[in-house]
Amino acid sequence: MDSSYDLCLGVLDDELNWLAYESHSGVKASAIIQERTALLLGQLDLKAADLSGVITVNGPGFYTGIRLMEGFANVLGFFGVRIFSFYSYDVPLWAGHCHGTWFTKAYRGEYFLYTWEGDSSFKNLVSSSELPTALASLNDQSFFIHSGASLDSLSASLLLNPISTAELIRVAPKKVFAEVLKGRVCEPYYFRAPEDEFKVNP
């Protein structure tokens, strides 16, 4: 389950193959998540209590989307469903990319970059004025984004052919979720602390 950007829902079998998968763009996740989850489970003749676990994307992302997914997962937890979570920027390494930069807009005129080389990594928030230079300094890197919703007009003009981690999850679920099911539970990762995200601009 992922509502860090667009809403993505899926059901995996015990071998980590998709039984069902769907994504929804251009609609508020909060308006459809309950209905779509119920329909998805119903199509497979399942109930919430039949699930052995729920996996959520816990960021990086925006407060509302991440809190929605975390809260909904906790509801499933009331049925005894075990909860796992992970960060989008970990997906490329699990999928076999030993180095690269995961990128997304972070609003307020800023962009979030997570760059890794093997076990070494660093995170950075850069302003729109700094973005061209920051990306140019990483010209030997492969670039990854969550999905097209991660980009705005400026970043789309600077990043050529970025790889979608949402698509990596869709086409290679075994590689990704085998790592997640080792027991990962991640705290929500927002671009800024909530008190900074929601403060009134002067």
N, C-alpha and C positions, 0 to 999 in steps of 0.2 A: 504494500500500500504506500502510495506516494502522493502527497499534495504539496510538496515544497515548491512546485511550479504548477504545471497542469496536473490534473488528477489521473493517476495510473493505478489500476487494480488488476490483480491476477491471482490465480490459484495454482499451486504447484503440487505434484504428486510426491510420493516418498523418494523418488529417484531424482527429484528437482527438475522435472520436465513440466512445461506449462500444460495444464488442463484447460485453462482459459486465461485470456489477457485482453485488456481493453484500456484505451486512453481517451481522455476528453479534454479538448482545448476550447478556450473561449467561453467557458461557463464556470460559475463559482462552484468550487468543490463542495462547499458546505450545503449547497442546494441539492446535490445529487448523491452524495457519498452513501447515505443510508440506503436509499432506494437501489442504487447500482450494486452495492454489496449484497443486499438481499436477493436481487435478481440473479446475480452471478452465482451465488451459492445455490439458489433454487434450481438453476439450469443444470447443476451438477448433482442435484438431489442431496445437498448437504445442508447442515445447520451449523451455527457458530460453534456449538459444543463438539462438533465432529473434527474441528481443526486441531492439529497438534501444535501449531505455532502461528504467529503473525509477525511479519517482517515489515518494518517501516524505514523510510528514508528520513533521517532526523537532521538533515541539513547538509551543507550550509544552505540557508534560505531565509525566508521572511517569517516574521513572528506568527502571523495569522495562519498561514498554511501549515507550518510545522506544529503549532499547538493543536490545530484541528486533527491532524493525523495522530498525534500522541494521545489526545483525549479519546479518539475513537478506538485506538488500540487498547487503551486501558479498559474500555467497556468490554471488549472481547476478553480481556484478562479476567473479568468477573466470571466468565464461563470456564475458567481454568486453562485458557489458552496461553501458552508461554509466549513472551514478547521478546523479539530481537530487533536491533536497529543498527544502522550503519550510515556513513557519510558518502555522498555521491563522489567526492574526490578520491575515495579509495578504490572505486570500481576499475579504473584503467589498469592499475597495477595487478589486481586480481585477475584481470582478463589477459594479462601477459605483456603489458606495456611497461618496461622497466624505467622509463623516464618520460617526463612530459609536464605540461601545465594545464590544470583545470581552471576554468575561467567562468565568471558570471558577472552580470551587472549587480550592483548592490544599492542602487538608487542613491539619492542625495548627492549625485554627481560623482559617485565612487564605483570602483570595480574591485572584485575579490579575485585574487590569484593564489593558487596552491601549486607549487612546483616541487617535483620530487625527482630524485636520482637514486634508485635503489632504496636503501633505508633512510636516506637523508631527505629532508623536506623543509620548506618554509612557506609561510602564509603572508599575504600582503594585501592591504587595501590601498588602492592608488586612485588619485583624482582623474577626472577626464582630461585635464591638461597634461598629466604625467603619463597617460595610458600609451600613446604612440611610442614613447621612449622605452617604457617598461616592456612592451611587447617586442620591440625591435631588439632589445638586449637578450631576448630569448629565442632568437631566430633559428636556432638549431633544435628547438623543441617541437614535439607534436602537441597540438592544442586540443583540449577536450572541453565540452560544455555539457550541462545537464540535458538540454534540448534547445530547440529554436527559441523558446520563451526566455532563455538565459541572455539573449542578445538584444541590444538596441541598435539604432541606425549607425552610431559611431563604431561600436565594437564589431558589428557585422561587416563594416567596410575595412576593418583592420585584420580580422581573422579570416583566413582562407581555408575552407574545407575542414572546419573543426569536427571532431568525432563526438557523437552524442553518447553519454554514458547511459541514458535511458534506453537507447538502442542496443548498447552492449548488453544490458540486462535482459532485454527482450530476446536477443539472438543467442546469448550464451549464459543462461541462468545457472547451469551447474557450476561453472567456474566461480561465479560471484557468490552464490548462496552457500556453497560449500564452506567458504570463509566466514560468512555471516553466522552460520549455524555452529561455529566453534564456541559460541556463547557470547557474542558481541552484544552489548547494550550500551548505546552512546547517549550522552546527554544532548539535548537540543543544541544545535550550533547555529546561532543567529549571527548576522554580520556585525551587530553591535549589541551591547547590553540593552535590555528592554527600556531602562530608564533613559538611555541615549536615543533609542529608536523612536520613542514616543514623546520626547520633550518638544515643547513649542519653540519653533524657530524665532529668534528675536526680530 
